[in-house]
């Protein structure tokens, strides 16, 4: 188990950060209700 953590850490440090579009896609998958709330709030203003 500790080996998995070490390998994950090394790989995460050696690979480049994903593009902003991909990061936003992941955030929308993680918390889709936040995107809906922001959209509703923006349309109410």
Secondary structure as GFF3:
##gff-version 3
##sequence-region A 1 45
A	DSSP	alpha_helix	2	14	.	.	.	ID=ss1
A	DSSP	alpha_helix	20	30	.	.	.	ID=ss2
A	DSSP	alpha_helix	32	44	.	.	.	ID=ss3
###
